[in-house]
Amino acid sequence: MPIASNKNTTQAPMSTAGQTGAQSIRLIPAPRVYVKAADITTAAPVEEYYTKSNGTTPAGWTDLGIVDGNVAITYAKKTTDVKTGLDNYLRAVYINEKTASATFNLSQFDDVALEKLTGLTASVITSGSVVNFQIGQDDLVQLATLFVVQNKLDGKEWQFYNPSAYLNFSIADVNNATVLKVAAEFPSFTADGASKESFFSLTEFA
């Protein structure tokens, strides 16, 4: 019997064009992280950020610099089974928890990123050259976050937005360099014009 050669064995891409044209065969992310003061979560102005960045800093946002590796974004739904009888027959399933978060490393370990992520105002010892941070006096920082990811293969751009993410940081050694490791927890919010809550707004630009 001859060996089959078809889209099952070669995993040829789908031929269906979506609303952004030909579908990406794989997302190879080139990421950037931006932050600004938190937006309100009861009517987050998501529409304000429906603009492709084309590799430039969106207006009103602060660029946190070089991302070491990728931004790992997680959205998860936990479910609970409803079973009955001695044989535990499955009768129903319901969602009992939804969470969303992101983690990333910043390689430009310097005062701009430290001030944003710690929430501390550095003490100026010598203007233009020496500042001091008292690490440990910091708390969780709450900022609007915008993760911009461009697909290295086809140039499509993805934007992940949360109006008021909780940011926690740590200092670590990665690949023989000191980096800022950041974990972002996304609280739910209501997008302007929507009636249901979301965890992040995901916008794709062809």
N, C-alpha and C positions, 0 to 999 in steps of 0.2 A: 504493500500500500504506500503510495507516495506521501512524503511529508507535506502537510498543509502549509500554505503560505497565503495568509489573508490578514484582515485587520485584527483578528483575534490573536494570531501568533506574532504579528509585527507591532501590534498596538498603534496602528495608524491613527492620527488625530481625527476627531469628529469633523465631518464636512459641514455641519450646521453652523451658520454664522449667527452670532448673538447680537445683542443690541449695541455692542461695541465692535462689531465686525468679526473677523476670524478669531476663534478662541485660542488663548495662549496654550501652548503645549506644555509649558512648565513655568512656574513663577520663580525666577532667580532674583531675589530681592536685593536692591541697592537702597538701603534705608537712611533716613535722616529723622531727627527728633526735634520738635519745636514745642515750646511752652509759652504760656502767658497767664495773666491773672484769670482766675476761675470765672466762668460764665454761670449764670443762674441755671439750676437744673430743672426748674418747673416749666421752662419754655426755652430750651437751649437754641440759640440762633444758628442752627446747623447750616442753613442756606447760605450764610455769609462765607462759608468755606468751600463752596462748590466751584472752585477755580483751580485749574491745573497749575502746579507750581513751576513746571518746566525747569526744575533744578535751581530755582531761586527761593529765597526766604519769603514766605507769605507775609503780607503786610500786618504789622502789629504783633508778630510772634518773635521769640528769641530762639536762635539756633543754638543747640547744645553741642555742636561740633561733631567731630569724627566718631562714628559708631563702630566699635570694635566687634566685628561679626555681624549678626543679624538681630533684628528685633523679634522676639518670640511673643506672639499674641495668642492668648488662649481664651476660648469661650466654651463653657461646659454647662450641660444640663444634667442634673442628677435625678434619677427616677426611683419610684417605689412601686413594687409589685403588690397587687391585691390578690391574695390567693384564698381559696376556701376548701374545706373538707380535709379529711385525713391525708388524701393524696396531693393536697396543695395544688389544685387546678388554678391556673392563671385566669383571672376574670377581668382584670383591668390594670392599667399602668397610669400613674400620674407623676407630674414633675413636682419635686419638692424643694429644688434649689437651682438657681441660675447664678453663675459667676463669670466674670470676665477680668482679665489681667494682662499685663505685658511685662517682660523683663528685657533689659538691654545693658550693654557696657559702653561707657564713654571713655575714649582713650585720651582726650585732651584734659588731663587732670590739672586744672588751673582755676583761677579765682571766679570766672564767670559761671561755670557750671557749679562750683561749690556754693556760691551765693544763692543760686536758684534752687538747688536741691536741699540745702540745709535750712534755708529761710533766715540765716544769720546775716547780719550786716558786718562785714569785716572791719576791724579796727585798723585805721591807717597809721602806720608807724613812720614811714617815710613816703611822702607823696610821689606816686609814680613808680615805686619800686618795692615797698615793703608793707604787707598787710598781715593781720593775724586773725585766725579763726579759732574759736574755742569749741572744738568738736565734742559733742556730748550734751551741750546746752540746747541742741536742736530737737525738734519734734517732727511729726509727719507734716509734709508740705502738701497743700492742696492747690493744684493748678490745672488749667485747661491744657490738654495734651493733643498734639497733632503728629501722628506718625506718617511720614510720606515715604512710600516704597515704590521705586521704579523697577519694572521688570527688565533685566539686562538683555533678555532675548528679543523682545518686541517693542520695548519702550512704553508699554502701557503703565499708567501711574495709579496707585492705590493710596487712598488717604483714610486713616483710622482716627476718628475724633471722639474725645470724651470731654465734656465741659468742666469737670471738676474732679480729676483723678487724685487719689491719695498716693503720694510718692514717698518711698522709703529708699535709703541708699546705704551702701556699705563700701568700704575701701578694700580692694583685693589685688592680688598679683595674678595676672593673666598673661601667658606667653612672655614672661620676663619683663612685664611692664606693669606699673601701678595704674589701675583703672577705677572708675566709679561704677559700681554695680548698682543698678536701679531696678526696683520693683514697683510697678504701678497697679493699683487696684481701682477698678472702674465701678463707681456707684451708678445706679440706674438714673435715668433722666427722661424727661419728656421733650422731644424735639418740637420746635415751633411749628404749629399747624397739625401736630399729631395728637392722638387721643390715648395711645398706649406708650408705656415706658420702654426704653431701649438701654443697652449697655455701651454701645459705641455706634457711631455712624460710619459706614464703610462706603466710600465713593470710588468708582472706577472711571478713569479717563482713558479713552483710546489714544 
